[in-house]
Amino acid sequence: MNPDQLDQLTTGGPLLLAALVSVLAGLVSFASPCVVPLVPGYLSYLAAVVGVDGPAAARAAALADGTWVRVEGTIPAGQGDSSMRSTPTMQVVAVQEIEAPENPYSY
């Protein structure tokens, strides 16, 4: 099947088949080697898992999206995983709002 036939099928063919082709294309792109390391963080984001705990975690959760903060805390021993298959949970001790930096990007 050449690209023109696929384009014609998805725009003028059965909707169920077009949806199936779209889902399969998404799965193939999601399973690419560049994306696989991002999956745990992405799934945590979808599940609304913040990954913070401790006395100041509630303050951090109450801040508006896009707020710049300075966070102090520790990551308990035993959470380091060289395979990057887990997301460590930080025990937050203090959260302080800060001004946005002039250049927020690191090079």
N, C-alpha and C positions, 0 to 999 in steps of 0.2 A: 504494500500500500504506500503510495507516494504522498508527499505533504499536501498536494492539492486535493487528493481524494479524502484525506483525513479532515482537511478544512471543510470540504463540502459535507462530509458525513456529520461533523459536529455542529454545523450551522443549519443544515437542512434535513438531517436524519432524525432517528428516534432520540428523544430527550434522555431516556434511561441509558442508552449506549454512550451518549455524549458525557453524561455524568460519570459513568464508569471509567471512560478514558481519562477524564479530568482527575478523578481520584487516584487512578494508577500513576499518572504523571506526577502527582503530588507526592505519592509514596516513594517513587523512585528518586525524586529530588531531595526528599527528607532523609533518605538513607545514604546520601552521598558522604564520602569520608570527611568532607569539610564541615558537615552539619552534625554528625554523630556526637562529637564532644559537647555540643550545645544542648543536647536533648535533656539531661537532668535539670539544668537551669530553666529551660523552657517549660518543662512539665511542672516544676515548682511554681513558676510564674502563673501557669494556668490554674493550678490548684490553690493559689493565693497563699503559698507557704513563704513566709517572710524570711525565716531562718535566723530569727533573733529571739533571745530569751533572757530573762534576768530582770532586775529591779527597774531598769529604764526602758524596757521593751515597749511598754504601753505608751510612753511618751513618743517613742519613735514611730509607732503605728498611727498615732493621732496627727502627725504632721501631714501637711498637704503634699500632693505629688509635685515633684520638681523642686522641693525645698533642699537647699544645701545644708549638710550637717557635718559635725565632727563627732565621731563615735569613739568611745573608749570602752574597752572590754577585753575579754579573753576567749580563746577557743580552747575548750577543755581537751586534755590529752586523750589520745586514742581516736581522734576524728580525722587524722591525716590519712589520706588514701592516695597513693601514687597513681592508681589507675584512673583517678578523677571520676569515679562512679558514684560518689556521694557528695552531698552539699553539707559542709560543716555548719554547725549552729553556734553562733557567737553569744556568749553571756554578756549582755550589754550592761555596763555600769553607769555610763553617763552619755547623754545626747545633748549637743549644743548646736543651735541654729547659727549658721555663719552666712556671710555675704557671698554671693556667687563670685568666683574668681574672674579676673579680667579675661583670661584665656583658659577655658575649662578643659582643653584637650592636651594630652601628653603625647610627646613625639618620641 
